[in-house]
Amino acid sequence: MDNLGALILTYNEEDNIEECLETLNWINDIVVIDSYSNDNTVELAKKYTQQVYQRKFDDFASQRNFGLEQIEAEWVLVVDADERVTPALKDEILNRLNSPQAEGYKIPRKNYFLGKWIKYCGWYPDYTLRLFKAHNRYSGLVHEGVKVEGRVDKLNNALIHYTYRDLKHYLSKINHYTTLDAEKKYKASKKIGIAYIILRPIVEFIKKFILKKGFLLGMQGFILSVLSSYYQFLKYIKLWEKNQLKLGREK
């Protein structure tokens, strides 16, 4: 399709990138931005597109914006290496772009965790803005978002998202994202006390496991709810640490 490009960010994604790009073989303008992988990601990606660029990672918004600058098509579909575009989603995208009624489209995601589709815990439908005109740009240090001027609609068919390879992978991601989250809150002069650090993880577990029906997922729902609670705990003790270090420097 000539008026649609695809953008993928990668770092050590040799186990994912080929399956991802196979589901995008109907798009001509595919751009991959790699953060200097030390595995075979780049070599594998070049089997599907010559538009593979390496750029030192600073933040997700900057990486994606650099990639958008390489897109020549009018529209772009942003996909992660651990996501797959289904035939049904492909057909829906093609039909919508034949006569667009919006400036951007949010796509639902079916997230898989430890071998199970996570339909609850607030993980579905998990709409995310992934199809939009390529002149738009991202902003935000963590949980970056793209701002689209004009109407944003929703698609019906979902991206398949294989979130984490295993618990080790998930824990490494938690460590990375909580550091970014804490830094964002620190720069905004956010301060918290011990009561908040204790209560916020408890509230998160109740929200995920009970209110968002994580208990219906069995062990996966319990593990995910506990790890979501741990995410909040880790994020706020990292913020507390930053504030304590600042106080120490000021004395």
SVG drawing of the C-alpha trace seen along z (x, -y; Angstrom):
<svg xmlns="http://www.w3.org/2000/svg" viewBox="-16 -23 42 43">
<polyline fill="none" stroke="black" stroke-width="0.4" points="0.0,0.0 1.6,-3.3 0.0,-5.8 0.8,-3.7 4.1,-3.2 5.0,-1.2 7.4,-2.1 9.0,0.4 11.5,-0.3 13.8,2.5 16.5,3.5 17.6,7.1 14.4,8.4 15.8,11.3 13.2,13.6 10.3,11.3 11.2,9.2 10.7,11.6 7.3,12.7 6.3,9.1 7.6,8.0 5.9,11.0 2.6,9.6 3.5,6.2 4.6,7.6 1.7,5.8 3.2,2.4 6.0,1.1 7.4,-1.7 8.7,0.0 11.1,-1.8 12.9,-0.1 14.8,-2.2 17.2,0.0 18.9,-1.1 22.2,0.7 21.1,4.3 23.9,6.7 22.0,9.7 20.9,10.4 17.9,8.0 19.3,5.7 20.4,8.5 17.0,10.1 15.1,6.8 17.1,6.1 15.6,9.2 12.3,7.3 13.3,3.7 16.4,1.7 15.2,-1.2 16.9,0.0 18.5,-2.9 20.5,-2.7 20.1,-5.5 21.3,-5.7 18.3,-5.4 17.4,-8.5 13.6,-8.1 10.8,-6.5 9.2,-9.7 12.5,-10.8 13.1,-7.4 9.6,-7.3 9.9,-10.9 13.2,-10.1 11.5,-7.2 8.5,-9.2 10.9,-11.6 12.0,-8.7 8.4,-7.7 7.5,-8.9 3.9,-7.7 1.0,-9.9 -0.1,-7.5 1.9,-5.4 1.1,-2.2 3.2,-2.1 3.9,1.5 6.1,3.0 8.4,5.9 6.3,8.2 3.1,7.3 1.4,9.0 -1.1,7.6 -3.8,10.1 -5.4,10.5 -8.6,9.1 -6.9,6.0 -5.0,5.6 -8.3,5.7 -9.9,3.2 -7.0,0.8 -7.0,1.0 -10.8,0.4 -10.6,-2.6 -7.7,-4.2 -9.6,-3.8 -11.8,-6.6 -10.6,-8.0 -13.1,-9.6 -10.7,-10.5 -7.1,-11.8 -6.1,-8.9 -7.3,-5.5 -6.9,-3.7 -6.4,0.0 -7.4,2.5 -4.7,5.0 -5.0,8.6 -2.2,8.8 -0.8,12.2 1.1,12.9 2.5,16.3 0.7,18.0 -2.8,16.5 -4.8,13.7 -5.2,11.2 -8.8,10.2 -9.1,8.7 -6.9,6.7 -7.6,3.6 -5.5,5.1 -8.3,5.3 -9.3,3.7 -6.2,1.5 -6.9,-1.0 -3.8,-2.7 -3.3,-5.3 -1.2,-3.5 -2.6,-4.5 -2.3,-8.2 -0.9,-10.7 2.9,-10.6 3.4,-14.3 2.3,-14.0 4.8,-13.7 5.2,-12.1 5.9,-13.7 6.4,-12.4 9.4,-10.8 7.5,-7.6 4.1,-6.3 4.7,-8.6 1.8,-9.7 1.1,-11.2 -1.1,-14.2 -3.3,-14.2 -5.2,-17.3 -8.7,-16.3 -11.0,-13.4 -9.7,-10.1 -11.8,-7.0 -11.4,-3.3 -10.9,-0.1 -12.6,3.1 -9.9,5.7 -7.0,6.1 -3.3,6.2 -1.9,9.4 0.7,8.4 3.0,11.0 4.0,8.8 6.9,10.5 8.9,13.7 9.0,14.7 9.0,13.3 12.7,12.4 11.9,10.2 8.9,8.6 10.9,7.8 13.6,6.2 11.0,4.0 9.5,3.1 12.9,1.9 13.4,-0.2 9.9,-1.8 9.8,-2.5 13.1,-4.4 11.6,-6.5 8.4,-7.1 10.2,-8.1 12.4,-10.5 9.3,-12.1 7.6,-12.6 10.9,-13.9 11.2,-16.5 7.6,-17.6 8.7,-18.1 6.4,-15.2 6.9,-14.3 5.3,-11.3 5.3,-10.0 5.6,-6.6 1.8,-6.1 1.4,-6.6 4.3,-4.2 2.5,-1.6 -1.1,-2.1 -0.6,-2.7 0.6,0.9 -2.3,2.3 -4.9,0.2 -3.3,1.3 -3.6,5.0 -7.3,4.6 -7.9,2.6 -6.3,5.2 -7.3,8.5 -10.8,7.6 -12.3,4.5 -10.7,5.4 -11.6,9.1 -8.0,10.4 -9.2,13.3 -11.0,14.7 -7.6,15.4 -6.4,17.8 -2.7,17.8 -1.8,15.4 -4.3,12.9 -2.8,13.2 0.8,12.9 0.0,9.9 -1.9,8.2 1.0,8.7 3.5,7.4 1.3,4.4 1.4,3.7 5.2,4.1 5.5,1.7 3.8,-1.0 6.0,-0.2 9.2,-0.3 8.2,-3.5 7.6,-5.4 10.5,-4.2 12.7,-5.3 11.1,-8.7 11.6,-8.8 15.2,-7.9 15.7,-10.7 14.2,-13.2 16.3,-11.9 19.5,-12.3 18.5,-15.8 17.9,-16.7 21.3,-15.3 23.0,-17.4 21.3,-20.6 22.5,-20.1"/>
</svg>
